[in-house]
Amino acid sequence: MCLRWRTNPFEQIVTLVVSGAPHARLYLEVFDLMGQRVGYSQHPKGIHTLVFDRQSLPDGVYFYRLSTPCQVLYTGRVIAQ
């Protein structure tokens, strides 16, 4: 499985492309530097492109976790400018 962010750093919207996605529901969680969850989305199985819109979140570094109901697949960071 391969994960790629399109436009990192990003301004308003960032796209996460998952190739070889598992045949399970995907969960994308986004956290600020304090560890508070500031974004969350669920995606049905078979979806390979996830979109995160930062809406009113300020500029800064955010951490993400991509998981299925059974395991964490990826963690990392994105930068909002």
Secondary structure as a PSIPRED ss2 file (coil, helix, strand):
# PSIPRED VFORMAT (PSIPRED V4.0)

   1 M C   1.000  0.000  0.000
   2 C E   0.000  0.000  1.000
   3 L E   0.000  0.000  1.000
   4 R E   0.000  0.000  1.000
   5 W E   0.000  0.000  1.000
   6 R E   0.000  0.000  1.000
   7 T C   1.000  0.000  0.000
   8 N C   1.000  0.000  0.000
   9 P C   1.000  0.000  0.000
  10 F E   0.000  0.000  1.000
  11 E C   1.000  0.000  0.000
  12 Q C   1.000  0.000  0.000
  13 I E   0.000  0.000  1.000
  14 V E   0.000  0.000  1.000
  15 T E   0.000  0.000  1.000
  16 L E   0.000  0.000  1.000
  17 V E   0.000  0.000  1.000
  18 V E   0.000  0.000  1.000
  19 S E   0.000  0.000  1.000
  20 G C   1.000  0.000  0.000
  21 A C   1.000  0.000  0.000
  22 P C   1.000  0.000  0.000
  23 H C   1.000  0.000  0.000
  24 A C   1.000  0.000  0.000
  25 R C   1.000  0.000  0.000
  26 L E   0.000  0.000  1.000
  27 Y E   0.000  0.000  1.000
  28 L E   0.000  0.000  1.000
  29 E E   0.000  0.000  1.000
  30 V E   0.000  0.000  1.000
  31 F E   0.000  0.000  1.000
  32 D C   1.000  0.000  0.000
  33 L C   1.000  0.000  0.000
  34 M C   1.000  0.000  0.000
  35 G C   1.000  0.000  0.000
  36 Q C   1.000  0.000  0.000
  37 R E   0.000  0.000  1.000
  38 V E   0.000  0.000  1.000
  39 G E   0.000  0.000  1.000
  40 Y E   0.000  0.000  1.000
  41 S E   0.000  0.000  1.000
  42 Q E   0.000  0.000  1.000
  43 H E   0.000  0.000  1.000
  44 P C   1.000  0.000  0.000
  45 K C   1.000  0.000  0.000
  46 G C   1.000  0.000  0.000
  47 I C   1.000  0.000  0.000
  48 H C   1.000  0.000  0.000
  49 T E   0.000  0.000  1.000
  50 L E   0.000  0.000  1.000
  51 V E   0.000  0.000  1.000
  52 F E   0.000  0.000  1.000
  53 D E   0.000  0.000  1.000
  54 R C   1.000  0.000  0.000
  55 Q C   1.000  0.000  0.000
  56 S C   1.000  0.000  0.000
  57 L C   1.000  0.000  0.000
  58 P C   1.000  0.000  0.000
  59 D C   1.000  0.000  0.000
  60 G E   0.000  0.000  1.000
  61 V E   0.000  0.000  1.000
  62 Y E   0.000  0.000  1.000
  63 F E   0.000  0.000  1.000
  64 Y E   0.000  0.000  1.000
  65 R E   0.000  0.000  1.000
  66 L E   0.000  0.000  1.000
  67 S E   0.000  0.000  1.000
  68 T C   1.000  0.000  0.000
  69 P C   1.000  0.000  0.000
  70 C C   1.000  0.000  0.000
  71 Q C   1.000  0.000  0.000
  72 V E   0.000  0.000  1.000
  73 L E   0.000  0.000  1.000
  74 Y E   0.000  0.000  1.000
  75 T E   0.000  0.000  1.000
  76 G E   0.000  0.000  1.000
  77 R E   0.000  0.000  1.000
  78 V E   0.000  0.000  1.000
  79 I E   0.000  0.000  1.000
  80 A E   0.000  0.000  1.000
  81 Q C   1.000  0.000  0.000
